[in-house]
Amino acid sequence: MLKLKVSGMTCGHCAQAVRKALAGVPEVERVVEVSVERGEAILEGAPLPKALVEAVREEGYQAEVVS
């Protein structure tokens, strides 16, 4: 599993936008969780970290892969 720290999310709509963006990245098998409260996203697969960060940034949020 991969974990991303995501900043800028404030509501359920934000989390849904991040979830959809991450699900569209090649090699993402499943988005397990996107938490507004913890500011993180957890997913399964073997995507390129740069692609994940870019997908989240395109939605207007900041992200970094933490594990």
C-alpha positions as CSV (number, residue, x, y, z in Angstrom):
1,M,0.0,0.0,0.0
2,L,1.0,3.6,-0.7
3,K,0.2,6.6,1.5
4,L,0.1,10.1,0.4
5,K,-0.1,13.2,2.5
6,V,-2.7,15.5,0.9
7,S,-3.2,19.1,1.9
8,G,-6.0,21.5,0.9
9,M,-8.9,19.1,1.3
10,T,-11.8,20.6,3.4
11,C,-14.8,18.5,2.7
12,G,-16.2,15.3,1.2
13,H,-16.3,16.8,-2.3
14,C,-12.6,17.4,-2.0
15,A,-12.0,13.8,-0.9
16,Q,-14.1,12.6,-3.8
17,A,-12.1,14.7,-6.3
18,V,-8.8,13.3,-5.0
19,R,-10.1,9.7,-5.0
20,K,-11.3,10.1,-8.6
21,A,-7.9,11.6,-9.7
22,L,-5.9,8.9,-8.0
23,A,-8.1,6.1,-9.5
24,G,-7.3,7.5,-12.9
25,V,-3.5,7.1,-12.5
26,P,-2.1,4.1,-14.4
27,E,-1.1,1.1,-12.2
28,V,-3.5,2.2,-9.3
29,E,-5.3,-1.0,-8.4
30,R,-7.6,0.5,-5.8
31,V,-8.0,3.7,-3.8
32,V,-8.5,2.3,-0.3
33,E,-9.3,5.6,1.6
34,V,-9.1,9.3,1.3
35,S,-9.4,11.0,4.6
36,V,-10.1,14.8,4.9
37,E,-9.6,14.6,8.7
38,R,-6.1,13.0,8.5
39,G,-5.2,14.7,5.2
40,E,-4.1,11.5,3.6
41,A,-4.9,9.0,0.8
42,I,-4.1,5.3,0.9
43,L,-4.0,3.2,-2.2
44,E,-2.9,-0.1,-3.7
45,G,-0.9,-0.7,-6.8
46,A,2.5,0.2,-8.3
47,P,2.0,3.7,-9.8
48,L,4.8,6.2,-10.4
49,P,4.9,8.5,-7.3
50,K,5.3,11.5,-9.6
51,A,2.1,10.6,-11.5
52,L,0.1,10.4,-8.2
53,V,1.4,13.8,-7.0
54,E,0.6,15.4,-10.4
55,A,-2.9,13.9,-10.5
56,V,-3.7,15.4,-7.1
57,R,-2.1,18.8,-8.1
58,E,-4.3,18.9,-11.2
59,E,-7.3,18.9,-8.9
60,G,-6.0,21.8,-6.9
61,Y,-4.5,20.1,-3.9
62,Q,-0.9,19.4,-2.8
63,A,0.4,15.9,-2.2
64,E,3.5,14.0,-1.4
65,V,4.1,10.2,-1.1
66,V,5.1,9.3,2.5
67,S,5.2,5.5,2.2
